[in-house]
Amino acid sequence: MEHERPDVERPESRDLLLPVCGVPPPYSPLLSPTRFFPWSGEPSPRQTIKRGKKNRLIRTWYEQRTATTAIGVIVILGVFFLVNWLMLSRLHEGRVWLRTGFAKNTYQIPKWVSSTQNVEVRRFGKSRRKHNGTYDRMLGLAAQALLENKREPKELWQEPKAQALAWKPCADQRSWSPDDGKNGYIMVTANGGINQQRVAVCNIVVVARLLNASLVIPKFMLSDVWTDASQFGDIYQEEHFIKYLSPDIRIVKELPKELQSLDLEAIGSVVTDVDVMKEAKPDFYMKHILPILHKNKVIHFVGFSNRLAFDPMPFDLQRLRCRCNFHSLNFVPRIQETGALIVKRLRNSSGSYLAPLDVHLLGPKSASSLILDNKSDPPAQKRASSSSKYLALHLRFEIDMVAHSLCYFGGGEREQKELDSYRQKHFPSLSTLTKTKKFPSPDALRTEGLCPLTPEEAVLMLVALGFNRETRVFVAGAHIYGGNKRLAALTSLYPNLVTKEKLLSPSELQPFKNFSSQLAALDFIGCAAANAFAMTDSGSQLSSLVSGYRIYYGGGKMPTIRPNKRRLSDILLKNNTIAWNVFEKRVRKAIRQTKHVFARPTGRSVYRYPRCKECMCNDQ
């Protein structure tokens, strides 16, 4: 806006100020007669015109300078936001790539990884302290906090909000007629561990319905990591699976004899994970798989890991997915019975109770044993605490997870050689890439929350949240990397800590020896039935399936603790200086923010987030 100045004449009003017929205009401060006569001591008209030109030049220069300054500020801001966007894009690309892991045959490395020479994470202009893998100071403070025996916060054993009660299971409701499966037969040999195989089974059921095909009872692939020859019928009840899903799809135990002699690979009926993109949409199967089914009458999917998208998905197909996971996959009786023993002993079952999901998890017969007296149990398997509540902790800290993460855990040169050797054997492509490409440093990975929580970090989280020393803690997991030495901090701070190996006698555990998938099923039961469940890696399939099962059948009364590893790592990296009360407050705040009750986000797993209209109904 142009500023008006009384002592500067405006050219556009000059004609109005000239006297008419020698008569001066009426007096006003701005129209004083002395302005127009030289003998008054004021400038002459010619001087006034010159001064007007000068003022116009000044005003033009001022306006140009203002416009130039504004343009400069806009340009600087634009450059700033562009640089910010580029940095965040690169950071996001790296985080997604590292979380996704490596495909079996195809590896696409982001340019920023291969070109990185020195990865340093800086905030506010200061270098982050390097992590040495130890927490001696913090563990000492945690021990002191436990000795104070403070009262536990109520929210430890409760869902955070009343909204959780409004969600009720309803995936068992159907609105369609069964398919006849006339288009052919679908076979699947699922890879991975029990949890990846469970997801593959639910997804193949949906594909069979989509293609109007008959499903042959799934088979499980023998993994060189899990080394378990268990098949579908060794873990799940086949007859229940077939009968429960009969209103949805046709399921048979084997191919018809006329198809058994076919060389499926020779006729092009073998479909591997290389042939199907991750998160493939229903249209992909209709366009590329259905023609093969029509031609050959049989298709064999090998692998089938995460090969079906969660969205977009028709309502009834999504509901079928939930129905398969939460209703059709019941563990075989011997797994249910042994799982019931674990739960009973964890709850110190004299005077025990039935949780909302016990019957669904264990079956009516095994669940009823939970309310019987356990005087016959060995004394070593009983706990002194009068409380029947227990916390389950899934420690995803097996060597495969540790090796694949590329993180450092305080074991020095010995740890590095051991993990390098494991990568060469089980992840050869990753091992080769680490020698030819520059990867983010372990400190950068940890800062981004891409490292699994160690047992020491897990116990610090539990103490900070307020679990007292007498809490029963059931630790689920296979062989923890580092063994009992790595668990020393957990066992010393929580003496009532047990595993399935401690809860079960050798004879009770014997039938499951050398069957990692069946042992994992026992862990699944122990975690799902817990009063509170804490995970250390939200990306773990077992943790995802357990938390989803607890939401679906928990009646809004079974809380799950999901740490934000990036936020938690930021707190833990200050372990040499942070005060315990500050650490406690920050951890509680970080965990509280992850316990919100919300509907399933688009594109996320219905197995982990069943609060959606396809799986659960909301009364509100």
C-alpha positions as CSV (number, residue, x, y, z in Angstrom):
1,M,0.0,0.0,0.0
2,E,1.3,3.5,-0.9
3,H,1.8,5.7,2.1
4,E,0.4,9.2,1.9
5,R,2.8,12.0,3.0
6,P,1.4,15.6,3.5
7,D,4.6,17.4,2.5
8,V,4.9,15.6,-0.9
9,E,2.7,16.9,-3.7
10,R,0.8,14.2,-5.6
11,P,1.0,14.9,-9.4
12,E,-2.5,13.5,-10.1
13,S,-4.1,16.3,-7.9
14,R,-2.0,19.3,-9.2
15,D,-4.6,20.6,-11.6
16,L,-7.2,20.7,-8.9
17,L,-5.0,23.0,-6.8
18,L,-4.4,25.8,-9.4
19,P,-6.3,29.0,-8.7
20,V,-9.3,29.7,-10.8
21,C,-9.6,33.3,-12.2
22,G,-6.9,34.4,-9.8
23,V,-9.0,33.5,-6.8
24,P,-7.2,31.2,-4.4
25,P,-8.9,28.1,-3.2
26,P,-10.4,27.9,0.2
27,Y,-7.9,27.6,3.0
28,S,-6.9,24.2,4.3
29,P,-3.6,22.9,5.8
30,L,-3.1,20.9,2.6
31,L,-4.2,23.7,0.2
32,S,-2.4,26.7,1.8
33,P,-2.0,29.7,-0.6
34,T,1.6,30.0,0.4
35,R,2.4,26.8,-1.5
36,F,1.8,28.6,-4.8
37,F,3.7,31.9,-4.5
38,P,7.4,32.4,-4.6
39,W,7.5,35.3,-2.2
40,S,6.1,33.1,0.5
41,G,9.4,31.3,0.8
42,E,8.0,28.1,-0.6
43,P,9.3,26.4,-3.8
44,S,8.2,27.7,-7.2
45,P,5.9,25.6,-9.4
46,R,9.0,24.6,-11.5
47,Q,10.8,23.4,-8.3
48,T,7.7,21.6,-7.2
49,I,7.5,19.7,-10.5
50,K,11.2,18.7,-10.2
51,R,10.7,17.6,-6.6
52,G,7.6,15.6,-7.8
53,K,9.7,13.8,-10.4
54,K,12.3,13.0,-7.7
55,N,9.7,11.7,-5.4
56,R,8.3,9.5,-8.1
57,L,11.7,8.1,-8.7
58,I,12.2,7.4,-5.0
59,R,8.8,5.8,-4.7
60,T,9.4,3.6,-7.8
61,W,12.8,2.5,-6.4
62,Y,11.1,1.7,-3.1
63,E,8.4,-0.4,-4.7
64,Q,10.9,-2.3,-6.9
65,R,13.1,-3.0,-3.8
66,T,10.0,-4.3,-1.9
67,A,9.0,-6.6,-4.8
68,T,12.6,-7.9,-5.2
69,T,12.8,-8.6,-1.5
70,A,9.5,-10.5,-1.5
71,I,10.6,-12.5,-4.5
72,G,13.9,-13.4,-2.8
73,V,12.1,-14.5,0.3
74,I,9.7,-16.7,-1.7
75,V,12.7,-18.3,-3.6
76,I,14.6,-19.0,-0.4
77,L,11.5,-20.6,1.2
78,G,11.0,-22.7,-2.0
79,V,14.5,-24.0,-2.0
80,F,14.3,-24.8,1.8
81,F,11.1,-26.8,1.3
82,L,12.5,-28.6,-1.8
83,V,15.6,-29.7,0.1
84,N,13.5,-30.8,3.0
85,W,11.3,-32.9,0.7
86,L,14.2,-34.5,-1.0
87,M,15.8,-35.5,2.4
88,L,12.6,-36.9,3.8
89,S,12.0,-38.8,0.5
90,R,15.4,-40.4,0.7
91,L,15.0,-41.2,4.4
92,H,11.5,-42.8,3.8
93,E,12.8,-44.8,0.9
94,G,15.6,-46.2,3.0
95,R,13.3,-47.1,5.9
96,V,10.8,-48.8,3.7
97,W,13.5,-50.8,1.9
98,L,15.1,-51.9,5.1
99,R,11.7,-52.9,6.7
100,T,10.6,-54.8,3.5
101,G,13.8,-56.8,3.5
102,F,15.1,-58.7,0.5
103,A,13.1,-60.6,-2.1
104,K,14.4,-64.1,-2.9
105,N,15.6,-63.5,-6.4
106,T,15.4,-59.7,-7.1
107,Y,17.2,-57.0,-5.2
108,Q,16.7,-53.3,-5.8
109,I,19.0,-51.1,-3.8
110,P,18.1,-47.5,-3.4
111,K,20.7,-45.1,-4.9
112,W,21.2,-43.3,-1.6
113,V,22.4,-46.6,0.0
114,S,25.0,-47.4,-2.7
115,S,26.3,-43.9,-2.8
116,T,26.5,-43.3,0.9
117,Q,30.0,-43.2,2.3
118,N,29.5,-42.1,5.8
119,V,26.0,-42.3,7.4
120,E,25.8,-39.9,10.3
121,V,22.5,-39.1,12.1
122,R,22.5,-35.6,13.4
123,R,19.8,-33.6,15.2
124,F,20.1,-30.0,16.1
125,G,23.6,-29.9,14.7
126,K,25.0,-32.4,17.2
127,S,26.3,-35.9,16.5
128,R,24.5,-38.8,18.1
129,R,26.3,-40.9,20.7
130,K,27.3,-44.3,19.4
131,H,25.6,-47.3,20.9
132,N,27.8,-49.9,22.6
133,G,25.1,-52.4,23.2
134,T,25.2,-52.3,27.0
135,Y,22.9,-50.7,29.6
136,D,24.6,-51.3,32.9
137,R,23.7,-47.9,34.4
138,M,20.1,-48.1,33.3
139,L,19.7,-51.6,34.5
140,G,21.0,-50.6,37.9
141,L,18.4,-47.7,38.1
142,A,15.7,-50.2,37.0
143,A,16.6,-52.5,39.9
144,Q,16.4,-49.7,42.4
145,A,13.0,-48.7,40.9
146,L,11.7,-52.3,41.4
147,L,12.9,-52.3,45.0
148,E,10.7,-49.3,45.8
149,N,7.7,-51.6,45.0
150,K,5.5,-48.8,43.6
151,R,1.9,-49.5,42.8
152,E,1.3,-50.6,39.3
153,P,-0.6,-48.2,37.0
154,K,-4.1,-49.4,36.3
155,E,-3.8,-49.2,32.5
156,L,-1.1,-51.9,32.5
157,W,-3.8,-54.6,32.6
158,Q,-6.6,-52.7,30.7
159,E,-7.5,-51.7,27.3
160,P,-7.1,-47.9,27.1
161,K,-10.6,-46.8,26.1
162,A,-14.2,-47.9,26.4
163,Q,-14.4,-47.9,22.6
164,A,-12.7,-51.3,22.5
165,L,-15.8,-52.8,24.1
166,A,-18.0,-51.7,21.2
167,W,-16.3,-54.0,18.7
168,K,-17.7,-57.5,18.5
169,P,-16.7,-60.5,16.3
170,C,-18.9,-61.1,13.3
171,A,-16.8,-62.6,10.6
172,D,-18.8,-65.8,11.0
173,Q,-21.8,-64.2,9.3
174,R,-22.3,-65.2,5.7
175,S,-24.4,-63.7,2.9
176,W,-23.6,-66.0,-0.1
177,S,-24.0,-69.6,-1.3
178,P,-21.1,-72.0,-1.6
179,D,-19.1,-72.2,-4.9
180,D,-19.0,-75.6,-6.6
181,G,-15.3,-75.2,-7.5
182,K,-16.0,-76.3,-11.1
183,N,-13.1,-74.3,-12.6
184,G,-10.4,-76.6,-11.3
185,Y,-8.2,-77.3,-8.4
186,I,-5.8,-75.1,-6.5
187,M,-2.8,-76.5,-4.6
188,V,-0.5,-74.5,-2.3
189,T,2.8,-75.3,-0.6
190,A,3.3,-72.4,1.8
191,N,6.8,-71.4,2.9
192,G,8.1,-69.7,6.1
193,G,7.3,-70.5,9.7
194,I,3.9,-71.3,11.2
195,N,2.7,-67.7,11.1
196,Q,3.7,-67.0,7.5
197,Q,2.0,-70.3,6.6
198,R,-1.2,-69.4,8.4
199,V,-1.4,-66.1,6.5
200,A,-0.8,-68.0,3.2
201,V,-3.6,-70.5,4.0
202,C,-6.1,-67.7,4.6
203,N,-5.1,-65.9,1.4
204,I,-5.3,-69.1,-0.7
205,V,-8.8,-69.7,0.6
206,V,-9.9,-66.3,-0.7
207,V,-8.2,-67.0,-4.1
208,A,-10.0,-70.3,-4.4
209,R,-13.4,-68.6,-3.8
210,L,-12.4,-65.7,-6.2
211,L,-11.6,-68.2,-9.0
212,N,-14.4,-70.7,-8.2
213,A,-11.9,-73.5,-7.7
214,S,-11.7,-76.4,-5.3
215,L,-8.9,-76.1,-2.7
216,V,-6.7,-79.1,-1.9
217,I,-5.6,-79.2,1.8
218,P,-2.6,-76.9,2.0
219,K,1.0,-78.3,2.3
220,F,3.9,-76.7,4.2
221,M,7.4,-76.3,2.8
222,L,10.4,-77.6,4.7
223,S,12.5,-74.5,5.5
224,D,16.3,-74.7,6.0
225,V,15.8,-72.0,8.7
226,W,12.9,-73.6,10.6
227,T,13.8,-77.3,9.8
228,D,10.3,-78.5,10.6
229,A,8.6,-81.2,8.6
230,S,5.2,-80.5,10.1
231,Q,2.2,-80.5,7.7
232,F,-1.2,-78.8,8.0
233,G,-2.8,-81.8,9.8
234,D,0.0,-81.8,12.4
235,I,-1.0,-78.3,13.5
236,Y,-4.6,-77.7,12.6
237,Q,-7.7,-79.8,12.7
238,E,-8.3,-80.8,9.1
239,E,-11.9,-81.9,9.5
240,H,-12.9,-78.7,11.2
241,F,-11.2,-76.7,8.5
242,I,-13.1,-78.5,5.7
243,K,-16.5,-78.5,7.5
244,Y,-16.4,-74.9,8.7
245,L,-15.5,-73.4,5.3
246,S,-17.8,-75.7,3.3
247,P,-20.5,-73.0,2.9
248,D,-17.7,-70.8,1.3
249,I,-15.5,-73.1,-0.9
250,R,-15.1,-76.8,-1.8
251,I,-12.1,-78.3,0.0
252,V,-10.7,-81.8,-0.8
253,K,-7.8,-83.8,0.7
254,E,-6.1,-84.7,-2.6
255,L,-6.3,-84.2,-6.4
256,P,-8.5,-86.5,-8.5
257,K,-6.5,-89.5,-9.8
258,E,-6.7,-88.2,-13.4
259,L,-4.8,-85.1,-12.4
260,Q,-2.3,-86.7,-10.1
261,S,-0.1,-88.0,-12.9
262,L,0.3,-84.6,-14.6
263,D,3.7,-82.9,-14.8
264,L,2.5,-79.6,-13.5
265,E,5.7,-77.8,-14.2
266,A,5.8,-79.0,-17.8
267,I,2.3,-77.8,-18.5
268,G,2.9,-74.4,-16.9
269,S,0.7,-74.9,-13.8
270,V,3.4,-74.2,-11.2
271,V,3.2,-70.6,-10.0
272,T,6.0,-69.3,-7.7
273,D,6.5,-66.1,-5.8
274,V,8.5,-64.8,-8.7
275,D,5.4,-65.1,-11.0
276,V,3.1,-63.2,-8.6
277,M,3.8,-59.7,-7.4
278,K,3.6,-58.9,-3.7
279,E,0.2,-57.7,-2.6
280,A,-1.4,-58.7,-5.9
281,K,-4.9,-57.5,-6.4
282,P,-7.9,-59.7,-7.3
283,D,-7.8,-58.4,-10.9
284,F,-4.3,-60.0,-11.3
285,Y,-5.6,-63.5,-10.5
286,M,-8.6,-63.1,-12.8
287,K,-6.5,-61.9,-15.7
288,H,-3.3,-64.1,-15.3
289,I,-4.2,-67.1,-13.2
290,L,-7.8,-68.0,-14.2
291,P,-6.9,-68.7,-17.9
292,I,-4.3,-71.2,-16.7
293,L,-6.9,-72.8,-14.4
294,H,-9.4,-73.1,-17.3
295,K,-6.8,-74.6,-19.6
296,N,-5.0,-77.1,-17.2
297,K,-7.7,-77.6,-14.5
298,V,-5.0,-77.4,-11.8
299,I,-2.6,-74.8,-10.4
300,H,0.1,-75.3,-7.8
301,F,1.2,-72.2,-5.9
302,V,4.7,-72.6,-4.4
303,G,5.6,-70.1,-1.7
304,F,2.6,-67.8,-1.8
305,S,4.0,-65.4,0.9
306,N,2.1,-62.1,1.0
307,R,0.8,-62.5,-2.5
308,L,-2.7,-61.1,-2.0
309,A,-3.5,-57.4,-1.3
310,F,-5.6,-56.3,1.6
311,D,-7.1,-53.5,-0.4
312,P,-9.0,-53.1,-2.6
313,M,-10.9,-56.2,-1.7
314,P,-14.6,-57.0,-2.1
315,F,-16.5,-57.1,1.3
316,D,-17.4,-60.8,1.3
317,L,-13.9,-61.9,0.3
318,Q,-12.4,-59.8,3.0
319,R,-14.8,-61.3,5.5
320,L,-13.9,-64.8,4.3
321,R,-10.3,-64.0,5.0
322,C,-11.2,-63.1,8.6
323,R,-13.5,-66.1,8.9
324,C,-10.7,-68.4,7.9
325,N,-8.1,-66.9,10.3
326,F,-10.3,-66.5,13.4
327,H,-12.8,-69.4,13.0
328,S,-11.5,-72.2,10.8
329,L,-7.9,-72.7,12.0
330,N,-8.2,-74.6,15.3
331,F,-5.1,-76.3,16.7
332,V,-5.1,-80.1,17.0
333,P,-6.1,-81.5,20.4
334,R,-2.6,-82.3,21.6
335,I,-1.5,-78.8,21.0
336,Q,-4.6,-77.4,22.7
337,E,-4.2,-79.7,25.7
338,T,-0.5,-78.8,26.2
339,G,-1.3,-75.1,25.7
340,A,-3.9,-75.4,28.4
341,L,-1.3,-76.8,30.8
342,I,0.9,-73.7,30.1
343,V,-2.0,-71.3,30.7
344,K,-3.2,-73.1,33.8
345,R,0.3,-73.0,35.4
346,L,0.9,-69.4,34.4
347,R,-2.4,-68.4,36.1
348,N,-1.7,-70.5,39.2
349,S,-5.0,-72.0,38.4
350,S,-6.3,-72.9,41.9
351,G,-9.1,-70.4,41.8
352,S,-8.5,-69.6,38.1
353,Y,-10.9,-68.4,35.6
354,L,-11.8,-68.5,31.9
355,A,-10.7,-65.5,29.8
356,P,-13.0,-64.4,26.9
357,L,-11.0,-66.2,24.2
358,D,-10.1,-69.4,26.1
359,V,-12.8,-71.6,24.5
360,H,-12.0,-70.3,21.0
361,L,-8.2,-70.8,21.5
362,L,-8.2,-74.1,23.3
363,G,-11.5,-75.7,22.5
364,P,-14.3,-76.4,25.1
365,K,-12.6,-79.5,26.6
366,S,-9.1,-78.1,27.1
367,A,-10.5,-74.7,28.2
368,S,-12.6,-76.4,31.0
369,S,-9.5,-77.8,32.6
370,L,-8.3,-74.2,33.4
371,I,-10.9,-73.9,36.2
372,L,-9.9,-77.2,37.8
373,D,-7.6,-77.4,40.8
374,N,-4.0,-78.0,40.0
375,K,-2.8,-79.7,43.2
376,S,-1.3,-82.5,41.1
377,D,1.1,-80.2,39.3
378,P,4.8,-80.4,40.4
379,P,5.7,-77.8,43.0
380,A,8.4,-76.3,40.8
381,Q,5.7,-75.4,38.3
382,K,3.7,-73.3,40.8
383,R,4.3,-69.7,41.6
384,A,4.2,-68.0,45.0
385,S,2.3,-64.9,43.8
386,S,-1.4,-65.0,44.7
387,S,-2.2,-63.0,41.6
388,S,-3.5,-65.0,38.6
389,K,-2.5,-62.3,36.1
390,Y,0.5,-62.8,33.8
391,L,2.3,-60.8,31.2
392,A,3.4,-62.5,27.9
393,L,6.5,-61.1,26.2
394,H,7.4,-62.1,22.6
395,L,11.1,-61.6,22.3
396,R,11.8,-61.6,18.5
397,F,15.6,-62.0,19.1
398,E,16.4,-65.2,17.3
399,I,19.6,-65.3,15.3
400,D,17.8,-65.0,11.9
401,M,16.2,-61.7,13.0
402,V,19.5,-60.5,14.5
403,A,21.6,-61.4,11.4
404,H,19.1,-59.9,8.9
405,S,18.8,-56.6,10.7
406,L,22.6,-55.7,10.2
407,C,22.5,-54.0,13.6
408,Y,25.1,-54.2,16.4
409,F,24.2,-55.7,19.8
410,G,27.4,-55.3,21.9
411,G,29.1,-58.6,21.2
412,G,32.2,-57.2,19.6
413,E,34.2,-58.9,16.9
414,R,32.9,-62.4,17.9
415,E,29.3,-61.3,17.3
416,Q,30.2,-59.8,13.9
417,K,31.9,-62.9,12.7
418,E,29.1,-65.2,13.9
419,L,26.4,-63.1,12.2
420,D,28.4,-62.8,9.0
421,S,28.8,-66.6,8.9
422,Y,25.0,-67.0,9.4
423,R,24.2,-64.5,6.6
424,Q,26.5,-66.4,4.2
425,K,24.7,-69.6,4.9
426,H,21.0,-68.5,5.1
427,F,21.0,-65.1,3.4
428,P,23.7,-65.4,0.7
429,S,22.4,-62.5,-1.4
430,L,22.4,-60.2,1.6
431,S,25.9,-61.3,2.5
432,T,27.1,-60.5,-1.0
433,L,25.4,-57.1,-1.0
434,T,27.0,-56.1,2.4
435,K,30.5,-56.6,0.7
436,T,29.7,-54.7,-2.5
437,K,27.4,-51.9,-1.3
438,K,27.6,-49.3,1.4
439,F,24.8,-49.8,3.9
440,P,23.6,-47.4,6.7
441,S,25.7,-47.8,9.8
442,P,24.3,-49.8,12.8
443,D,23.9,-46.6,14.7
444,A,21.8,-45.1,11.9
445,L,19.6,-48.2,11.7
446,R,19.1,-48.1,15.5
447,T,18.1,-44.4,15.4
448,E,15.5,-45.1,12.7
449,G,14.0,-47.9,14.9
450,L,15.1,-50.7,12.5
451,C,16.8,-52.9,15.1
452,P,15.0,-55.5,17.1
453,L,14.8,-54.8,20.8
454,T,17.3,-56.7,22.9
455,P,16.2,-58.5,26.1
456,E,17.9,-55.7,28.0
457,E,15.9,-53.0,26.2
458,A,12.7,-55.0,26.7
459,V,13.2,-55.3,30.4
460,L,13.9,-51.6,30.8
461,M,10.7,-50.9,28.9
462,L,8.7,-53.2,31.3
463,V,10.2,-51.6,34.4
464,A,9.5,-48.1,33.2
465,L,5.9,-49.0,32.4
466,G,5.5,-50.0,36.0
467,F,5.3,-53.8,36.1
468,N,6.4,-54.8,39.6
469,R,9.0,-57.4,40.5
470,E,6.5,-60.1,41.3
471,T,4.9,-60.0,37.9
472,R,4.7,-63.4,36.1
473,V,6.4,-63.0,32.8
474,F,6.0,-65.7,30.1
475,V,8.7,-65.3,27.4
476,A,7.8,-66.6,24.0
477,G,10.4,-67.2,21.3
478,A,12.6,-69.9,20.0
479,H,16.3,-69.8,20.8
480,I,17.2,-66.3,22.0
481,Y,20.4,-65.2,20.4
482,G,23.0,-65.2,23.2
483,G,21.2,-67.8,25.3
484,N,20.7,-67.6,29.0
485,K,23.5,-65.0,29.3
486,R,21.4,-62.6,27.2
487,L,18.4,-63.3,29.4
488,A,20.3,-62.6,32.6
489,A,18.9,-59.0,33.0
490,L,15.3,-60.2,32.5
491,T,15.6,-63.1,34.9
492,S,17.3,-61.1,37.6
493,L,14.8,-58.3,37.6
494,Y,11.8,-60.5,37.1
495,P,12.4,-63.8,39.1
496,N,8.9,-65.1,38.1
497,L,10.0,-65.3,34.5
498,V,9.3,-68.6,32.7
499,T,9.3,-70.1,29.2
500,K,7.4,-73.1,28.0
501,E,10.5,-75.2,28.5
502,K,10.4,-74.4,32.3
503,L,6.6,-74.8,32.6
504,L,6.4,-78.2,31.0
505,S,8.1,-81.4,32.2
506,P,10.5,-83.2,29.7
507,S,7.8,-85.8,29.0
508,E,5.2,-83.2,28.3
509,L,7.5,-81.3,25.9
510,Q,8.9,-84.4,24.2
511,P,6.2,-84.8,21.5
512,F,7.0,-81.3,20.2
513,K,10.8,-81.6,20.2
514,N,12.4,-80.9,16.7
515,F,9.0,-79.4,15.5
516,S,9.6,-75.6,15.7
517,S,6.2,-74.8,14.2
518,Q,4.3,-76.9,16.9
519,L,6.5,-75.2,19.6
520,A,5.5,-71.9,18.1
521,A,1.9,-72.9,18.3
522,L,2.4,-73.3,22.1
523,D,3.9,-69.8,22.3
524,F,0.9,-68.5,20.3
525,I,-1.4,-69.9,23.0
526,G,0.6,-68.6,25.9
527,C,0.7,-65.1,24.4
528,A,-2.9,-65.0,23.2
529,A,-4.3,-66.0,26.6
530,A,-2.2,-63.5,28.6
531,N,-3.7,-60.7,30.6
532,A,-1.3,-58.4,28.9
533,F,0.9,-59.0,25.9
534,A,4.1,-57.1,25.0
535,M,5.9,-57.4,21.7
536,T,9.4,-56.2,20.9
537,D,9.0,-56.1,17.1
538,S,5.6,-54.9,15.6
539,G,6.6,-56.4,12.3
540,S,6.8,-60.0,13.6
541,Q,4.1,-62.3,12.2
542,L,3.5,-64.0,15.5
543,S,3.1,-60.7,17.3
544,S,0.8,-59.5,14.6
545,L,-1.4,-62.6,14.6
546,V,-1.5,-62.8,18.4
547,S,-2.5,-59.1,18.8
548,G,-5.2,-59.5,16.2
549,Y,-6.5,-62.6,17.9
550,R,-6.7,-60.8,21.2
551,I,-8.6,-57.9,19.7
552,Y,-11.1,-60.2,17.9
553,Y,-11.8,-62.5,20.9
554,G,-10.6,-60.3,23.8
555,G,-13.9,-58.5,24.4
556,G,-12.0,-55.2,24.8
557,K,-10.2,-56.4,27.9
558,M,-6.9,-57.7,26.7
559,P,-4.3,-54.9,26.2
560,T,-1.3,-55.2,23.9
561,I,1.9,-53.2,24.3
562,R,3.4,-52.2,20.9
563,P,6.5,-50.1,21.3
564,N,7.4,-47.5,18.6
565,K,11.0,-48.6,18.2
566,R,12.1,-45.4,16.6
567,R,10.8,-43.3,19.5
568,L,12.0,-45.8,22.1
569,S,15.5,-45.9,20.5
570,D,15.7,-42.2,20.8
571,I,15.1,-42.5,24.6
572,L,17.4,-45.5,25.0
573,L,20.3,-43.7,23.2
574,K,20.4,-41.3,26.2
575,N,21.1,-44.2,28.6
576,N,24.3,-42.7,29.9
577,T,22.8,-39.4,31.1
578,I,19.0,-39.6,31.4
579,A,17.5,-39.6,34.9
580,W,15.2,-42.6,35.7
581,N,12.1,-40.5,36.4
582,V,12.5,-38.8,33.0
583,F,13.1,-42.1,31.3
584,E,10.0,-43.6,33.0
585,K,7.8,-40.7,31.9
586,R,9.0,-40.7,28.3
587,V,8.6,-44.5,27.9
588,R,5.1,-44.4,29.3
589,K,4.1,-41.5,27.0
590,A,5.6,-43.3,24.0
591,I,3.7,-46.6,24.7
592,R,0.4,-44.8,25.6
593,Q,0.4,-43.2,22.2
594,T,0.5,-46.7,20.5
595,K,-2.5,-48.0,22.5
596,H,-5.2,-46.0,20.8
597,V,-8.4,-47.9,19.7
598,F,-8.9,-47.3,16.0
599,A,-10.4,-49.0,12.9
600,R,-8.1,-50.8,10.5
601,P,-6.1,-48.4,8.3
602,T,-6.5,-48.9,4.5
603,G,-4.1,-51.4,3.2
604,R,-3.1,-52.9,6.5
605,S,-3.5,-56.5,7.6
606,V,-7.0,-57.7,8.7
607,Y,-5.2,-60.4,10.8
608,R,-3.5,-57.7,12.8
609,Y,-6.2,-55.0,12.7
610,P,-9.5,-56.9,12.7
611,R,-11.4,-53.8,13.8
612,C,-13.1,-53.3,10.4
613,K,-16.7,-53.8,9.2
614,E,-15.7,-57.0,7.4
615,C,-14.3,-58.7,10.5
616,M,-16.0,-57.0,13.5
617,C,-19.2,-55.1,14.1
618,N,-19.3,-51.8,16.0
619,D,-22.2,-51.2,18.3
620,Q,-21.6,-47.4,18.4
